[in-house]
Amino acid sequence: MSPPWYPSSLNVANSLLKKFAKNIIHTDYHDLHEWSINHIPEFWDRVWDFCGVVGNKGETILENAKDLEKAVFFPNATLNFAQNLLRQRNDHIAISFIAEDKVKRQLTHEELYWVAAKVADHFKQWGITKGDRVAGYLPNMPETVAAMLAAASLGGVWTACSPDFGTQGVIDRFSQIEPKVLITVDGYYYNGKTFSCLDRLPEILEKLPSVERVVVVSYLGLEHNYPRWDQLLSTSNATEITFTAVNFNDPLYILYSSGTTGIPKCIVHGVGGTLLKHLSEHQLQCDIKPEDRVFYFTTCSWMMWHWLVSALASGAHIVLFDGSPTYPTPTFLWDLAEELQINFFGTSAKYLSSLNKSEVDITKTHKLSHLRTIGSTGSPLLPETFDYVYKSIKQDVQISSLSGGTDIVSCFVMGNPISPVHRGEIQGSSLGLAMDVFNEHGIPVKEGAGELVCTKPFPSRPIGFWKDNDRQKYHNAYYARFKNTWHHGDFCEWTPHHGLIIHGRSDATLNPGGVRIGTAEIYRQLENISEIKECMAIGQKWQDDERVVLFVVLKQGVELTADLINHIKKNIRENTTPRHVPAKIISVHDLPRTKNNKLSEVVVRDVVHAREIKNKQSLLNPECLKDFINIQELQN
């Protein structure tokens, strides 16, 4: 099958990647990638210079290169993250902000600098210095970006939860890292409704004794007696920021694991590694240039928020959206893409799949003439969804499917502007990352599925877990499975085009009869069964083996009849193997998902096996778990 998208020769010639690769011997992206992983210090040294990092690079690029866990990039470099994002100090638009049909406003680069300067002035007066934590309980809005930049300008560490987190979810995360300042919001919009956060604030503050200052952003205009964000701006005369130079490997962000198996892990990311990796991904992999309009549908809790905001360092105009992606209409995000002339439109595979299921044809209502790239992440993008994008959204567009994660606040595999897009595949490994696929014995495999690993150092590895002083938890999470190798926990396989297919998380891999099966292999066979809205497959321990159980959410008015069950099984059997066919197919009302809108197979598997669910606060819809308790069909 021929690729559905080829880059034009003109676009290839004008791409930042081609300019970067000048004087490097290569014939295509794969050759360039091979060069990048065989010359790792030189590659990252070139990225620093090509992307114009503001800072002092130092003389050493990489220490302990042969020990992946102990390797250190740019050990003598100093820089400031906020300074790099605020370097475009002009009257061009930096941020467009939209909250459903309720709010719309813009900030220039100069206005963003001005706001960050005033907030940083107060932070400094409050004693925020290098290493202090500032927490945000905020939507994806300009104030969130400004607060992060203000903290980072002083060498502080930023962490955030989106306002849809419940009280305990916030406490579980922030209590571990003990922030000195909490920036929150009075409430937020979702699906045309308003939700207050003020009623949660007293309990949160009671359980966070480390918080010395709290500031409330007025979003809904609710009455309260807390210090207000607009007071910070009106009571500071600061117009300049004195940026604190920090070490390349000092902490910048604390992100959190999903927390579905216990209290979330606090993953600490470094200043320089985050900046350098994001610059390489934006400019070399996504061809983002100054004043390009970049959008990603995300909350500020998800790693993609951090990825999006870093596009400011490339001079991009970032588009922030808060609310439901389908309110007030199913095509609202595409309305914004048209109106704001978005060049890079990022979203989740789930969102694109839901449009496909609803048979929404964007081509009939939108031209999207400025749109070059559609980014997709969060879960595997199925081949049928590729077909849908090219048929019903835009024919001449690059699909850049991304996969990486919170653990590295960046991507292991993603698109690039000089290679064709093949149906159902991620275009390739990220430059500078020696990604491979291992079988269970730690041997690289070129055919069949295995574990996603990285065999050489890369700068966006986390600098550790918070308060993991002996680094044992950090070691066990990533390095214990395979010697001197990063084990990421994704199940994937190579394609003949040097591309990748992600089959899902390793911990959700099915194992009937001792044969490993990725859940995505089953899901893709159900994409064209119109009666199914969503599905989830788990492995249930059964008679000294494991059997596949498939839970389905059916469209309104549809019943799970014997004919539909047979149709589902037949479709799976004919397109995969008999081992993929579920032993049981069970209808439920909803499927549990995390706050980042990812389906949580692990939680359902634990419920089915009567195991304790340690952290329901990590789920967006924990009430749906009652559907999975004592299901009669699972007993026979």
N, C-alpha and C positions, 0 to 999 in steps of 0.2 A: 504494500500500500504506500503510495507516494505521500510525502509530508504535506500536511494541510497549510503550512506556512513556511516560506523562504524569506530571508532578509534580502532586500534589494542590494545590488552592488554599490549603489550610491550611499545607502545607509550604512553598509559595512565600512566603506571607505571613510565616512565621516564619524564613525563611532569613536568614543573615547577609548575603547578597548584597542582598536587598531592603532591609535596614536600612542597608547601606552606601550604596545608591543613593537613599535618601531625599533629596529636594530637588534631585536631578539629573533633568532632563527626559529621559524615555525611555519607550518603550512595551513593549520586549522586550529580550532579551539582546543582539541584534544592534545595536539602537540604543545601548544602554549601552556596547557595545564601541566603536562609532564615536565616542561621546563620549570614551572613555578614550584613544583614539589621536589625537584632535584636541586634547586638553587633557592632554598627557603629564605636564608638571610638576605640575599640579593633581591628577591622578589619583594619582601616587605620593606626593605630600604627604598626601592623604587616607588612603591605605593606611597610612602611618606612624602617623597619629593613630588611625585606626579600630582597628588591630591592637595599639595600645598599645606600640610599640617603646620599650624602655628605652634612653635615650641622649639626646644633645644634637643636635638636628636641624640647627642652623645656619639661616642666612637664605636661602641659595641652594639651589634644588632641582636645577637643571640648567644646566650651562655647555656652550657649543659645540653647541647643540641641532641645528644644521643639518649638522654633520659627524658622521655616525654613528660613525665609527671613533674620533674624538677626543673625543666627548661625555663629560662627567663628571657623574654624579649625586651630589648632596649633598656637594659638595667640602669643606665645612667641618664636616660632621657627625662626631661621635665616639660610639662605643658599644662594647659587648663582646658577642660572640656567645653565649658561655657564660652570661653573666648573663641574657640573654633566654630561654634554654632552661631555666634553673634558677630562674626567678622563682616557680614554684608550689611553695613550700617548706611542704609539709603532709604529712599521713599518708594521702593518697589514693594509689592505685597509679600509678606512673609507667611501670614496665616489667614486663611478663610475658615470661619467657624459657622457651622449650621447645626441647629438642634431641632430636628423634625421640621414642622412648619411654624415654630414658635420664635426662634432666634436666628439672626443672620448678621454677622459683623466681620470686619477685616482689620488686621494690624499690619503696618509696614515693618520692615526690618528695623527702622529707626524707632518706631513706637514700641516694638518688642524689647529692644535694648533699654529704652527709657523705663518701661515697667519693671524689667528685671533689675535695673539699677536701684530703683526705689525699694523694692522688696529686699534686695541684698543689703541695702543700707540699714534696714530694720533688723535683719538677721544678724548683721555684724554688731549692732547695738545690744542685741540679746545674747551675745557671746557665742554665736555659732562659728566654729573654727574647723580646721581640717579634721576630718573623721567623724564629726558630729552628724547624727541622723536627723533628717527632716522628712516627715511623712505626709503624704497627701491622701485624703479620703475624698476623691474628686472624679468628676466625669472627664471625658476627653475634650478639654476646652483650653483656650489660650492661657487662662490663669494657671493651669497645671503646668504648662510648658514654662511659663515665666517663673513659677516657684522652683521648679527643678533647676533652671538655669541660675537662679539666684543662689541656691544652695551649692551648686557645683562651682560657681564663681569663687566661693570662699573655701573650696576644698571639702565641702560637706558631702554627705552620702544621701541620695534620694531613694525613697521607697514609696509605693502607692498601692492602694486598693480602690477599685471602682465603687461607687455608692450603692450598687446592687448587692454588695456583700452585707450579710447580716452582722449584728453586733459581735457575736462570738467569732465569726470568721476574721473580723478586723482585729479583735483582741489576740487571737491565736497567732497572727502574723506580727503585729506591731509590738506586742509585749516581749517578744524574743529579742528585738533589736533596740528597744528602749530609745525612742525618738525624743529629742528635746523640744521640737516644734511640730504641731499638727495643723495642717491647712485642710479645712473641710468645706463642705458646701451645705446650703440650707436644704436643698432637695434637687430633684432631677426630673426630666421628662422621659417617658417611655410609652410608646404606642398611644400617644394622644393624652395620656394621663400624667398627673404630677404625683411625686412621692417625696415625702419629707424625710430628711435625715436628722433633724434636730432632736427628735424624741430618743434617738439612739445615743446621742452625744454624752449625756451625763454618765451612763454606765461605761461607755468606752473610756472616758477620762478617768473615772474611778479606778479602772483596771490598768491604766497606763500612768503610774505615778511619776514616770520619767518626764512627762510632758510639762514643760514650764510655760509655754505660750500656745494658745489656740487662736486661730483666725478663721472666720467664716466668710466664704464667698457668697454674695447675694446673687442667686441664680433665679429662684422663683419669687424673690421679694418677700419672704416670710419674716415675721416679727421674731426678734430674739435679742438677748442682751450680751452676746459675745462680741469681742473685738471684730471689726469688719475689714475686709480686704480693701475696700475703697478708702478706709482711713489710713492704711499703710501708704497708699499712693498720695493722698492729700497732705500727709504730715512729713513727707521727706522732700528735701530740695536736691537730692542727688541726681546728677545727670551723667556721671561717669562711673565705671566699675573698675576697681583695682583688683585685677584677677590674681588669685593666689596660685603660684606655680606649684604643682604637685608631681610626684614621681609617676612614671608611666604605669606602674603596677599598683598604685594606690587605689582604694575602693571608690567607685562612683555610684553604682546601683546595687540595691538588694532586691532580687526577685524571689518568688516563692514557687516551690513545687506545687503540684495540684492538691496535695494533701488528702488524697482519697484513701491512703493507707495509714494515716496518722497525722500528727501535727506537721504542717508544711515545713520543708527544709528551707532555710534562708540562704540563697545562693548569691554570693558576692562577686560582682563583676568589676573589672579594673577600668580605669580612665582611658589609658592609651589603647588597650586591646579592643575595647568597645568601639572607640572612634575609628581606629585604623581599619578594622574589619568592616564596619558600616560604610566607610568611604569606598573601600574596594568593591563592596557589593553594589552600592548605588551607582558609582561612576563606571566601573568596568563591566559589571554583570547586567545592570539595568539601564545603562547609558543615560543616567540622569544628569542634566546639564543645568547651568544657572537659569533660573526663572521657569524651569519646567514645573508643571503643576502635578503634585504627587499626593495621592489619596490612598489610605488604607482603612478599611472598616475595622475598628479595634476599640477596646477600652484601655484605660491607662494601666490596668493590671497585667495585660498581655505583653509579651516581649515585642510584639509588632508595633506597639506604641513607641517604644524606645527606638526601634528601627526607623519608623516614620519620622520622628522628631529629628533624628540625626541627619536627615536630608537637608536641613537648614545649613549644615556645614558645606554642602555642595551648591549653595545659593538657590535652592529650590523654594518654591511657593507650596507650602504644605496645606492640605485640606483636612480639617478636623470635623468629625461628625459625631453627634451624641444622640442616641435614641434607637428606635426600631428601624431596621433597614427597609421595612415594607410599609412604613407609615409616612404620610397619609395614603400613599398608593404603592402597589408592588414595584413600580418603576421609579420611585423617588430618587434613589441613588444615581440612576442613569440620567434623570433630569438634571441633577447636580453636575454630573460628568459633562453633559452637553453645555450647560450654562457657564460653568467655570473653565471649560476647555481643558479638562483633565487629560494629561498625557500618560500617566501611570495610574491605573485603577486597581487597587488591591482589595481582596475580599477573601472569604473562606470558601473552601470547596463545597461546604454544606449549603451556602447561600446560592451558589451557581446551580447546584443539583436541585434545590427547591424550586428555582425558576424553571428549570427543565421539566420537573414534575408537574408544574402548574401551566406548562406550555405557553409561557410568556415570550412573545416575539418582539424583541427590542428593535429589530431592523425596520419594523413597520412604523415606528414612532420617533426614532432617534437616528441621526446621522453619525454622531461620535467621530467627526472628522479629525479631531486632534488626538484621539486615543491611539497610542502606539502599543501599549503593553497592558495586559490583564494579569495581575499577580494572584496566585491562589495558594493558600496554605491552611494549616489547621488539621487536615486529614487528607488522605490520598484523593487526587482528582481522577475520577474514573474515565476511561476512554469515551464512554457515551456522553460525558459532560464536555469533553473536548469537542465532540461532534456538535453538541448543542451550541457552544460558544460560537463556532464558525458558521453555523447555520442561522442562528437566531439573535446573536449580539453584533458581531462584526466579522467579516471574512478576512480582511487584511489587518490582523492584529496578532501580536506575539503573545502566546500564553506562556507566562513564566511561572511554572509551578515550583514552589519553594518548600524545603524541608530542613529543619534544624531544631531550634527549640529554646526554651527558657534556660536550659543548661549552658548554652553558649551565646545567648542573646543575639543570634545570627543564624546563618544557614550553612549546612554541610553541602547541600546540593540545590541547584537553582538554574535559572535560565541564563542565556548570554545573547548579545545582539548580533552575532555573526554566524550562528548555526541554525539549521532548520529545526522546526518543532515537529516531533513525531507524536502521533496520536497515543495518548495514555502514558507518555513518558516525561520525566523531568530531564531537561537537556543535558545536564552533566554535573560533575563535582565542582564546587567553588574553587576558584584559583587559590593556590597556596595551601590547600587542605589535601593531605594524602589519604583520602577516603578509600576504603575497600570494603569487600563483603567476605566475611569469614563463616565457615561452617562451625558446628558446635565444638570441633577439635582445634579451632584457631587456625585453620588452613584456608588461605584465600581461594575463593571459587569464582569462576567466570560464568558458570551456568547454574541456574537454580537459585533459590532464595537462601538467605543467611543473615547474619548479624551485621549491621552497619557499624564500622569501626573507623578510627583514624590512627595511622601508624607513625606520624611525625608531629612535632609540636606546631601549634598555631596560636596566635596571640589572643584570641577571644575565649580561650579556656577560662572558666571562673578561677578567681584567685583563691577560692576556698568557700567553706560554709561558715556562717556566723557562729562564733564561739566553739568551733571545732578545733580546739587548740592543738591536739595531737594529729589532726588531719586524717584520722582513721575513717570517719564517715565519708569524707571526700574521696579517699582512696577506694573505699568499698563501692562507692556509687559508680565510679568510672573506670578504675584501673585493675580491679581485683579479678575480673573475668579472664582477661588475656594479658600476658606479660608485656609490659612496656607499650601498651596499646589502649587508646580511648575506646571504651565500649559504650555506645550511645543508647542502645535499647530499642532500636527500630529494626524491623524485619524487612529486607529489601533484596533486589536482584539487579544485576547488570542487564543491559539490552545490547544488541549487536551494534548500536550506534554510539556506544560509550555513554548512554543515558542510564537513568535509574527508574525503577518502579518500586515505590514504597508500599508494603503490604500491611502496614500498621505497626503498633507497638509490640515488642517481643513478649511483654508480659501478658498480652492478649492473644498470643499465638495459640492456635488449636493444635491438638496432638492426638487425634484418633488413631489407634493402632500403631502409635509410635511414629507417625508421619506428620511433620510440622506443616501447618497450613496457615497462611495469613488471612485474617478476616476480610481484608479488602478483596481477596479473590472471590469470595462468596458475594459480597455486596455488589460487585460490578455486574454479576449475572441477574441481579434483581432491579437494575436501574430502569429497564424498559418494561417492567411489569407495572402497569398503570394503577393497579389497585393498591399498591404498597406506597405508603407515604415515607416511612423510615423503617430501618431494620437494624438488628444487632445480633451477632452470633457469639456464643460462649462455648467453652468446653465444660461439660458436666461429668464428674467422676461417676462411673457406672460399671458395675460388675467387673472390677479389677482392670478397667480400661477407661477410656474417655469417649463420650459421644458428643456430637455437635447438636446444640439446641439453638434454634433461630427464633428470636422474638420479632414480631412485626407490628408496626402501627399502620392500620389501614385507613384509607381515605373515608371520609364521612359517607355513611350509607352502605359501605361494603362489609360483607361478612366473610369470615374465614371458612369457606366451605371445603368439602373433600376435593372438589374439582380444582379449586384455587391452590390447595396444598399440593395436589399432584402436578399442577402446572409449574409451581415454584420448584419442586424437586426435579422435574423433567428438565427445566431450563438450566439448573445447576449441574445436573449429571451430564447433559450433552455438551456443556461448554467447559467443564473442569474434569473431575474424576468422581467415581462413586464415593470416595472417602469424604468429599466436600459436601455430600448431600446430608442435610440435617436429619437426625433421628426423630426430632420433635420440632414442630412449627407451632408457635403459640402466639395468640393475639394479645396485645397489651394496649393501654390507652396512651402511654408516653414512655420515653426512654430517658434515663438519667444522664445529665450532662454537667460538665464543670462550668465554672464562671466564665471560662473562655470559650464556651459553647462547643466543647469537644465531648462526644459520647464517651461514657465511662464504662467500658466492658468489665473492668476489674471489679467495680462495685457490684454489678449484677451477679458476677460470678461468686463474689463473697456472700451475697444474699441467698443465692440458690444453694450454697453449701453451708448455710446457717452460721457463717462467720460474723464476728462483730464488725460493724461499719464504724471505723474509728473517728471519722471526721465528716459528718454529713454537711457541715458548714461549707465545705468546698464545693458542694453541688448547687446548681442553679434551681433545681426542682426536686428536692429530696422527697417530697410527698409522693412522687410516683413509685417509690420503692415498694410501697404496700402492695402493688400489683404483682410483685415477684415473690411474695412470701406465701408459702404453702400452696403453690400452684399444683393442682391435683395431677395434671399431665406429667409433671416431673417425677412422680412417684412410681411410674410404671413404664 
